[in-house]
């Protein structure tokens, strides 16, 4: 059992690093265009908080080394992504990102660490931290799904839904669910089980819209297409 747990944990580490690395092409585009365009900072801010809390959980829980290593990598990579948002976002979005970082990555994480160190003791500390991590992990999976629903369904385009992120969220949810079953860790199992379901739904959505006309358009071409559709729809509805 220990060997199986170690093997699954190592595979989980590799896949999780790929999850953290999956937005690299997105941020290459941001750096190249010197603009964050329509991309949202919340998934990266929340994932930075999530990774920080999982590092704290892994340090607190006996035998949590694999959890610490992978999420330590996540903290570094997500911090870089957030920094790029702060550098290239338009002023309103830059302010929004700064507020999110201050409230979540600094304020919320600091509050959790302070409360659990001062007011919670013994095995209860692991339970409290694990509960918070599980809740945040659901948000980590849910935030890309919300972005998908807002962007993909409305625009009928997958331009702003990175495929690799959805694919590796699916793999990541599956492997860490298996790890949780072997380790009997409910705090890892529940959010990653949900992540497996959400990752699957994102892949299905991608397959539905990947070949749509809007997905083959970008920037001004997409906007022009939408304007033309509006004109046609107005004429058909006899709107003066």
MOCOR-V827497 format. One record per run of one state. SS is the DSSP state (H for helix, E for strand, - for the rest). FROM is the first residue (numbers start at 1). TO is the last residue. If there is no record, write none. Layout:
# MOCOR-V827497
((SS & FROM & TO) (SS & FROM & TO))
This chain:
# MOCOR-V827497
((- & 1 & 1) (H & 2 & 21) (- & 22 & 23) (H & 24 & 33) (- & 34 & 41) (H & 42 & 60) (- & 61 & 64) (H & 65 & 88) (- & 89 & 90) (H & 91 & 118) (- & 119 & 122) (H & 123 & 155) (- & 156 & 162) (H & 163 & 183) (- & 184 & 185) (H & 186 & 209) (- & 210 & 213) (H & 214 & 216) (- & 217 & 218) (H & 219 & 236) (- & 237 & 240))
